[in-house]
Amino acid sequence: MERKITRDYMLIRDFEVSDIDEIVEILKLNNQYGHPEVDGPEAMKRVKACKAAVFLVCEVDGKVVGLVRGVYDGSRAIIHLLSVHPTCQGQGIGTALVREIVKRFGEKGAPTVSATVTDESLGFWQKVGFRKTKAFLVGNW
Ligand SMILES: CC(C)(COP(=O)(O)OP(=O)(O)OC[C@H]1O[C@@H](n2cnc3c(N)ncnc32)[C@H](O)[C@@H]1OP(=O)(O)O)[C@@H](O)C(=O)NCCC(=O)NCCS
């Protein structure tokens, strides 16, 4: 069932290990769980322990409905993963998550923030103020 969400009900907070099952469900529903070794429970625990990482969830009525994850190494800040539960998309949650992680990176001193992006989500990123650059992602998997 789709729920209308107002900003008053939205809580954006740091990831907790108890969020793992809900996050895995969201990633699976959004076809973002192709590499559990990178995005699965053990990886999430490692990210939580990493001082360079920022890993946030959005909670509505006690349920995790979205997540964002990135890293700032002292030079570049990069958002690696963003996902909103399909029944909660289009209600400003993705925007709120991106704004909060950008703010967190700013507080850590990051001069810029980049994101790894899919063609399908590029329009969203442009709406939240990111623009396409010449760089693109390559991988060894
Ligand atoms: C992309 C995603 C994170 C956006 O989250 P969301 O909560 O639905 O986004 P918002 O409600 O904050 O949308 C903000 C604006 O972007 C637009 N938008 C959202 N998704 C979009 C998309 N895929 N393409 C173009 N525009 C999009 C919205 O219509 C809205 O526009 P408006 O301000 O004119 O109303 C979410 O749709 C999602 O999780 N998708 C599946 C996973 C994914 O693609 N993740 C990103 C990979 S890099």
The ligand as an ORCA input file, in Angstrom:
! r2SCAN-3c Opt
* xyz 0 1
  C      16.128      7.356     -8.063
  C      15.439      7.338     -6.686
  C      16.487      7.202     -5.596
  C      14.686      8.663     -6.512
  O      14.117      8.692     -5.218
  P      12.682      9.357     -4.968
  O      12.422      9.388     -3.528
  O      11.688      8.667     -5.821
  O      12.946     10.826     -5.551
  P      12.213     12.197     -5.164
  O      10.791     11.903     -4.806
  O      13.027     12.927     -4.179
  O      12.249     12.916     -6.593
  C      12.816     14.197     -6.808
  C      12.540     14.590     -8.236
  O      13.213     13.692     -9.140
  C      12.278     13.099    -10.047
  N      12.691     11.717    -10.282
  C      12.703     10.708     -9.404
  N      13.200      9.599     -9.989
  C      13.490      9.950    -11.260
  C      14.045      9.237    -12.375
  N      14.403      7.954    -12.281
  N      14.214      9.916    -13.544
  C      13.874     11.228    -13.654
  N      13.353     11.949    -12.615
  C      13.163     11.306    -11.459
  C      10.946     13.178     -9.308
  O       9.867     13.125    -10.219
  C      11.054     14.505     -8.602
  O      10.789     15.553     -9.513
  P       9.957     16.857     -9.063
  O      10.838     17.560     -8.043
  O       9.786     17.620    -10.319
  O       8.685     16.360     -8.463
  C      14.406      6.201     -6.564
  O      13.478      6.319     -7.617
  C      15.015      4.823     -6.569
  O      15.379      4.297     -5.538
  N      15.104      4.212     -7.776
  C      15.607      2.870     -7.905
  C      17.074      2.783     -7.574
  C      17.910      3.823     -8.290
  O      17.737      4.081     -9.480
  N      18.833      4.425     -7.522
  C      19.759      5.390     -8.026
  C      20.861      4.673     -8.716
  S      22.201      5.748     -8.982
*
